[in-house]
Each structure stands twice: as C-alpha cells, then as structure tokens.
Amino acid sequence: MATFQDILGLYDYTVPREQVAQAPVNPRDSARLLVYRRSTGEMTDAVFRDIGQFLPPRSVLVLNETKVVPAKMTLWRVSGGMVSILILGRSGNLLRVLADKKLRIGETLSLPAGHSLTVDASDGKEWLLLPTFPAERWMEACDEIGEMPLPPYIKETPLTPAEQRREYQSVFAREEGSVAAPTASLHFTERLLQKLQKAGHDVTFVTLHVHLGTFAPLTEDQWKKGALHREEYHIHPGTVQLIERAKREQRPVIAVGTTVVRTLESSADASGHIIKPSGHTNLFIKEGYQFRLVDGLITNFHVPKSSLLMLVSAFTGRSKLLELYRKAVDQNYRFFSFGDGMLIV
C-alpha cells in the first residue's frame, strides 16, 4: 500500500534555481505561455499577450479580483531584537499571525507610528496578538506600514518595496483580503483584457481571498480527509448569470487560476448549476475529479508535491502534466509566482 510520501513523490520534479523567477517580466503580458490542447495532445510555445489566438471561440474568462494585503510586518522586541510577522486575519479584538521567531506570552512588540502588539496566546502555529489600534482596522494598518508577503522562494528580488506592492497585485484587484496573490492573474494587462473582449470573449470576476494554506505543504491529514484549508469566496450575481448563460449556450468557461477553479467548482451542484454563490471552500481537486463548470485553465507553474499541482493534473492527467513541466524546464521557462504561464484547453 502506497504511503503518503509515496503519493507526494508521484508529483515531484526538479527545477533549476535560476529558473525560479525573482521578479516579473515587463510588460506583464510579455511572459511566455505554454499551450496544451487536450483534444490533440499538441504543445505550443507562445507569448502570453497572444493567448487569444489559442482560446476557444467566445470563451468566458473568469478572474479572481481579490486584493493582496501588505500583511507582513517587522516588529521590535524590548530586547532590541526584531521579529517578522504575517497577519492572517483577526479573531475578535485579537490578530492571528505567523511569526518567524518564537514569541513570549505577555511581551509587547513595537511597530512604527507609535503602535504596538502584545502577545496574548498561541494557537498551534499561530499567535494571537492584541494591537493598540482597533483589530478591525488591521488592513488599514497594513496599508500604512506593512510589506507585501512575497513567497519564501522569492529570496533575491530586485524589486523595491513600492515595486513589490505594484507587481505582486493584479491590475484588476479590488476586494482586499488575500495574504498571497492569485498568480495566474498577474500576467494580464488592461490592454490585453480589452483585446480579448474585442475578440468576442467575455471577462468576468469572482472573489476568493487566498489564505496561506493555498501555498502551504500538503499534509497527510488533508490527503486522508480529502479536504484542504478553508477559504472564503463570493461570485457576483452578474457573473452567475453570465456563466449560467454560457453553459446553456455551450460556451467554454476558462478559469484564470486555481483559486477560480476551486471557487466555481465549490459553487455548483452535480448538474453544473451555481447553487452556492457565496461561502467557504475546502475543496481538494485531484486527478479523476469530474468538473462541473470549468472547461479550461490558465495557470502558472506550481511547486513540486503541492495540492496546486494535483489540481492541474485533474485537467491533464499526472503523466502528461509532468511531461509538460519537463518541457518547460528544458525550454527555460520561468517558474512559480512571478514566472511564465500555461493554458490548458
């Protein structure tokens, strides 16, 4: 019987360190694009700005308009040492955070602008901190003094803090609440979106606030339960109507990113009707999953052994996906959050 580590090993691959993108290309839509057509098995190298040439006619592109909160902060201890935290949200009048060092219950950590946080309790890997500002205003505090929470594999970025705020955010981000970017969205420019609409494609939006769990290592408990972390989502009424009409007209629905896939699939019943336009999802999609709404996917290249890689394998099959990734490595594609893109149709 296969162990959990055996299963993870089936989704492993190696990418050279120099192919892990440390900054996006400029302009955004000049990233490379690997196109895979499932009906023919054809693989094509392209440029992201030309994605419209490869989309099925009259596609409906669904994007995630969540906005990343600059929720990383550097705090000072009374001893003079520094602690880096990532604010995940709030629980009543307390903030839930991750910290890069062990904290002490009762200690006070100083912030710029005269603010401070007092360590109230620990909850597993998270800490609960009491701020001197109202906890419900934590996003405003982050906007004022926070940093963008770039993923840990982006260690040598040349981007300044101001550039990070701009580049680690989609051009259509509106609904503040994520602690990580829905990275497939980062390739789109306003010009490209307009071009796609002029070509007869529809562009519409959902919101799923990306939790750190999206990028956290998959656990054995999650695998056994067949459920991931919980994330909040909302599908706007206009988007519901557009998707329902598209399905009746047999127009393809293309999800821009794995967060959109999980949002749409969580909202639908077995017959493909959206019955839960708002709520929370812990949906774990892997090979063999039968899609209810989504017909194709625009995505980035994901880290090995991840639930995101497993989700993409549900579109392609595991063997084909690893073949696509080997081709991307061999062809010097750029990987992960600031990397190149893939279209699966």
C-alpha positions as CSV (number, residue, x, y, z in Angstrom):
1,M,0.0,0.0,0.0
2,A,1.4,3.4,-1.0
3,T,2.3,5.7,1.8
4,F,1.6,9.5,1.8
5,Q,5.3,10.1,1.0
6,D,5.0,7.7,-2.0
7,I,2.0,9.7,-3.3
8,L,3.8,13.0,-2.9
9,G,6.7,11.6,-4.8
10,L,4.5,11.0,-7.8
11,Y,4.1,14.8,-8.0
12,D,7.7,15.7,-7.7
13,Y,10.0,17.3,-10.2
14,T,13.2,19.3,-10.2
15,V,13.5,22.9,-11.4
16,P,16.9,24.7,-11.5
17,R,17.2,27.5,-9.0
18,E,17.9,30.1,-11.8
19,Q,14.5,29.3,-13.3
20,V,12.6,30.4,-10.2
21,A,11.5,33.9,-11.1
22,Q,12.5,36.6,-8.7
23,A,10.6,39.4,-10.5
24,P,8.0,39.6,-13.2
25,V,8.8,40.4,-16.8
26,N,7.9,43.9,-18.1
27,P,5.3,44.3,-19.5
28,R,3.4,41.6,-17.7
29,D,1.9,40.1,-20.8
30,S,5.3,39.5,-22.4
31,A,5.7,36.4,-20.2
32,R,6.0,33.1,-22.1
33,L,3.0,30.8,-22.4
34,L,2.9,27.0,-22.8
35,V,-0.3,25.9,-24.5
36,Y,-1.6,22.4,-24.2
37,R,-4.6,21.2,-26.3
38,R,-6.1,18.1,-24.6
39,S,-8.0,17.0,-27.7
40,T,-4.9,16.7,-29.9
41,G,-2.1,16.5,-27.3
42,E,-0.4,19.4,-29.1
43,M,2.0,21.6,-27.1
44,T,2.8,25.1,-28.3
45,D,5.3,27.7,-27.1
46,A,3.8,31.2,-27.3
47,V,3.7,34.7,-25.6
48,F,1.0,35.5,-23.1
49,R,-0.2,38.5,-24.9
50,D,-1.2,36.2,-27.8
51,I,-3.3,34.0,-25.6
52,G,-6.4,35.0,-27.5
53,Q,-5.2,33.0,-30.5
54,F,-5.4,29.8,-28.5
55,L,-8.7,30.3,-26.6
56,P,-11.8,28.5,-27.9
57,P,-14.2,31.0,-29.7
58,R,-16.4,33.1,-27.4
59,S,-14.7,31.8,-24.2
60,V,-15.8,33.2,-20.8
61,L,-12.7,34.1,-18.8
62,V,-13.2,34.1,-15.0
63,L,-10.7,36.0,-12.9
64,N,-10.2,36.5,-9.2
65,E,-10.3,40.2,-8.2
66,T,-9.1,39.7,-4.7
67,K,-6.5,42.2,-3.5
68,V,-3.4,41.2,-1.6
69,V,-3.0,42.9,1.8
70,P,0.6,44.1,2.6
71,A,0.3,42.0,5.7
72,K,3.9,41.3,6.5
73,M,5.4,43.5,9.3
74,T,8.7,43.9,11.1
75,L,8.4,44.5,14.9
76,W,10.9,45.3,17.6
77,R,11.2,43.5,20.9
78,V,12.0,45.3,24.1
79,S,15.4,43.5,24.0
80,G,16.1,45.2,20.7
81,G,15.7,42.1,18.5
82,M,13.4,42.0,15.5
83,V,10.5,39.7,14.7
84,S,8.8,39.4,11.3
85,I,5.1,38.5,11.3
86,L,2.4,37.8,8.8
87,I,-1.1,38.9,9.8
88,L,-3.6,36.2,8.7
89,G,-6.8,38.0,10.0
90,R,-8.5,38.7,13.2
91,S,-10.3,36.9,15.9
92,G,-12.5,39.3,17.9
93,N,-10.1,42.1,19.2
94,L,-7.0,39.9,18.5
95,L,-4.9,39.4,15.4
96,R,-4.0,36.0,14.1
97,V,-0.4,35.9,12.9
98,L,2.5,33.7,12.0
99,A,6.0,34.7,13.3
100,D,9.5,33.9,12.2
101,K,10.6,33.5,15.8
102,K,9.1,32.1,19.0
103,L,7.2,34.7,20.9
104,R,6.6,35.0,24.7
105,I,3.1,35.4,26.1
106,G,2.8,38.9,27.5
107,E,5.6,40.5,25.6
108,T,5.0,43.7,23.7
109,L,6.3,44.2,20.2
110,S,6.7,47.7,18.8
111,L,5.6,48.9,15.4
112,P,6.2,52.2,13.5
113,A,3.9,55.1,14.0
114,G,3.7,54.5,17.8
115,H,1.7,51.3,17.6
116,S,2.4,48.0,19.4
117,L,1.2,44.5,19.6
118,T,1.0,42.4,22.8
119,V,1.3,38.6,22.6
120,D,-1.9,37.2,24.1
121,A,-1.9,33.5,23.4
122,S,-0.6,30.8,21.0
123,D,-2.9,28.6,18.8
124,G,-0.9,25.8,17.2
125,K,1.5,27.5,14.7
126,E,-0.4,30.8,15.0
127,W,-0.1,33.5,17.7
128,L,-2.9,35.8,18.9
129,L,-1.8,39.4,19.4
130,L,-3.6,42.4,20.9
131,P,-3.0,45.6,18.9
132,T,-3.1,49.1,20.2
133,F,-5.2,50.0,17.2
134,P,-8.8,48.5,16.7
135,A,-8.3,45.0,15.3
136,E,-11.0,45.5,12.7
137,R,-8.7,48.2,11.2
138,W,-5.8,45.7,10.6
139,M,-5.9,46.1,6.8
140,E,-5.6,49.9,7.1
141,A,-2.6,49.4,9.4
142,C,-1.1,47.1,6.9
143,D,-1.6,49.6,4.1
144,E,0.1,52.2,6.2
145,I,3.2,50.3,7.4
146,G,3.1,46.7,6.0
147,E,5.1,44.9,3.4
148,M,3.9,42.6,0.6
149,P,4.1,38.9,1.7
150,L,6.2,37.6,-1.2
151,P,6.5,33.7,-1.2
152,P,9.6,32.3,0.5
153,Y,11.2,31.1,-2.7
154,I,11.5,34.8,-3.9
155,K,14.7,35.5,-1.9
156,E,16.6,37.7,-4.2
157,T,14.1,40.0,-5.8
158,P,15.4,43.3,-7.2
159,L,12.0,44.9,-6.6
160,T,11.8,47.8,-4.2
161,P,9.1,47.7,-1.5
162,A,7.0,50.1,-3.6
163,E,7.5,47.9,-6.7
164,Q,6.5,44.8,-4.8
165,R,3.2,46.5,-3.9
166,R,2.6,47.1,-7.5
167,E,3.9,44.0,-9.1
168,Y,2.5,41.4,-6.7
169,Q,-1.0,42.5,-7.4
170,S,-3.3,42.1,-10.4
171,V,-4.3,45.1,-12.4
172,F,-7.9,44.4,-11.6
173,A,-7.5,43.7,-7.8
174,R,-10.4,45.3,-5.9
175,E,-11.6,43.2,-2.9
176,E,-8.9,43.4,-0.2
177,G,-8.4,40.3,1.9
178,S,-5.7,37.9,0.5
179,V,-2.3,37.1,2.0
180,A,-1.0,35.8,-1.3
181,A,-1.6,36.7,-4.9
182,P,-3.7,34.6,-7.3
183,T,-0.6,34.5,-9.6
184,A,-2.2,33.5,-12.9
185,S,-3.8,36.9,-12.8
186,L,-0.5,38.7,-12.7
187,H,0.1,38.2,-16.5
188,F,-2.9,40.3,-17.5
189,T,-2.8,44.0,-18.6
190,E,-5.7,46.3,-19.2
191,R,-4.7,46.3,-22.8
192,L,-4.8,42.5,-23.1
193,L,-8.2,42.3,-21.3
194,Q,-9.7,44.9,-23.8
195,K,-8.2,43.0,-26.7
196,L,-9.8,39.7,-25.6
197,Q,-13.2,41.3,-25.2
198,K,-12.9,42.9,-28.6
199,A,-12.2,39.4,-30.0
200,G,-15.5,38.1,-28.7
201,H,-14.5,36.7,-25.3
202,D,-16.3,37.7,-22.1
203,V,-14.3,38.7,-19.0
204,T,-15.9,38.4,-15.6
205,F,-14.9,38.2,-11.9
206,V,-15.2,36.2,-8.7
207,T,-13.5,36.8,-5.3
208,L,-11.7,34.2,-3.3
209,H,-9.4,35.5,-0.6
210,V,-6.2,33.5,-0.8
211,H,-5.2,32.0,2.5
212,L,-1.6,30.9,3.2
213,G,-2.8,27.4,3.1
214,T,-3.0,27.6,-0.7
215,F,0.8,27.5,-0.8
216,A,1.5,25.5,2.4
217,P,2.8,22.0,2.0
218,L,0.1,19.3,1.7
219,T,-0.4,17.3,4.9
220,E,-1.2,13.7,5.3
221,D,-4.3,14.6,7.2
222,Q,-5.6,16.7,4.3
223,W,-4.9,13.8,1.9
224,K,-6.7,11.3,4.1
225,K,-9.7,13.6,4.7
226,G,-9.8,14.8,1.0
227,A,-10.2,18.4,2.2
228,L,-7.9,21.4,2.2
229,H,-7.8,24.6,4.3
230,R,-10.9,26.8,4.2
231,E,-11.0,29.9,2.0
232,E,-13.8,32.5,1.7
233,Y,-15.3,33.1,-1.8
234,H,-18.0,35.2,-3.5
235,I,-19.4,35.0,-7.0
236,H,-21.1,38.3,-8.1
237,P,-24.7,38.0,-9.4
238,G,-23.7,39.2,-12.9
239,T,-21.0,36.5,-13.1
240,V,-23.5,33.9,-12.0
241,Q,-25.9,34.9,-14.8
242,L,-23.1,35.1,-17.4
243,I,-21.8,31.6,-16.6
244,E,-25.2,30.0,-16.4
245,R,-26.0,31.5,-19.9
246,A,-22.6,30.4,-21.2
247,K,-23.2,26.8,-20.1
248,R,-26.7,26.8,-21.8
249,E,-25.0,28.1,-25.0
250,Q,-22.2,25.5,-24.7
251,R,-19.6,28.2,-24.5
252,P,-16.3,27.3,-22.7
253,V,-15.6,28.6,-19.2
254,I,-11.9,29.2,-18.7
255,A,-10.7,29.7,-15.1
256,V,-7.8,32.1,-14.6
257,G,-6.0,30.4,-11.8
258,T,-6.6,27.5,-9.4
259,T,-8.4,29.8,-7.0
260,V,-11.1,30.4,-9.6
261,V,-11.3,26.7,-10.3
262,R,-12.0,26.0,-6.6
263,T,-14.5,28.8,-6.4
264,L,-16.6,27.8,-9.3
265,E,-16.5,24.1,-8.6
266,S,-17.5,24.7,-5.0
267,S,-20.4,26.8,-6.0
268,A,-22.1,24.3,-8.4
269,D,-24.2,21.2,-8.0
270,A,-23.6,17.9,-9.9
271,S,-25.6,19.2,-12.9
272,G,-23.5,22.3,-13.2
273,H,-25.8,24.9,-11.7
274,I,-24.5,27.5,-9.3
275,I,-26.4,27.0,-6.1
276,K,-23.9,28.4,-3.6
277,P,-22.6,31.8,-4.9
278,S,-21.0,32.7,-1.6
279,G,-19.4,30.7,1.2
280,H,-16.2,28.9,2.2
281,T,-14.5,26.1,0.3
282,N,-12.1,23.4,1.4
283,L,-12.4,21.5,-2.0
284,F,-9.5,19.2,-2.8
285,I,-9.3,18.6,-6.5
286,K,-7.0,15.9,-7.8
287,E,-6.7,13.5,-10.8
288,G,-10.0,11.8,-11.6
289,Y,-12.2,14.8,-10.5
290,Q,-15.2,15.4,-12.7
291,F,-15.5,19.1,-13.4
292,R,-18.9,20.7,-13.1
293,L,-18.4,24.2,-14.6
294,V,-14.8,24.7,-15.7
295,D,-13.7,23.7,-19.2
296,G,-10.1,25.1,-19.3
297,L,-7.4,26.6,-17.2
298,I,-4.9,29.4,-17.3
299,T,-2.3,28.9,-14.6
300,N,1.3,29.3,-13.5
301,F,3.9,26.6,-12.9
302,H,3.5,25.3,-9.3
303,V,5.9,24.0,-6.7
304,P,6.5,20.2,-6.5
305,K,4.4,17.9,-4.3
306,S,1.7,20.6,-3.9
307,S,-2.1,20.4,-3.9
308,L,-2.0,23.0,-6.7
309,L,0.0,20.6,-8.9
310,M,-2.6,17.9,-8.1
311,L,-5.4,20.2,-9.1
312,V,-3.8,20.9,-12.5
313,S,-3.3,17.1,-13.0
314,A,-7.1,16.8,-12.9
315,F,-7.1,18.6,-16.3
316,T,-4.2,16.8,-17.9
317,G,-3.5,13.6,-16.0
318,R,-0.4,13.3,-13.9
319,S,1.9,11.8,-16.5
320,K,1.1,14.4,-19.1
321,L,1.5,17.2,-16.6
322,L,4.9,16.1,-15.6
323,E,5.8,15.8,-19.3
324,L,4.6,19.5,-19.8
325,Y,6.7,20.5,-16.8
326,R,9.8,18.7,-18.1
327,K,9.3,20.5,-21.4
328,A,9.1,23.9,-19.5
329,V,12.3,23.2,-17.6
330,D,14.1,22.1,-20.8
331,Q,12.8,25.2,-22.7
332,N,14.0,27.5,-19.8
333,Y,10.5,28.7,-18.8
334,R,10.4,30.8,-15.6
335,F,8.6,29.2,-12.6
336,F,6.3,30.0,-9.7
337,S,4.6,33.3,-8.7
338,F,6.5,35.7,-11.0
339,G,7.1,33.1,-13.7
340,D,5.5,32.2,-17.0
341,G,2.1,30.8,-17.7
342,M,0.3,27.8,-19.1
343,L,-3.0,27.4,-20.9
344,I,-4.9,24.1,-20.9
345,V,-7.9,23.8,-23.2
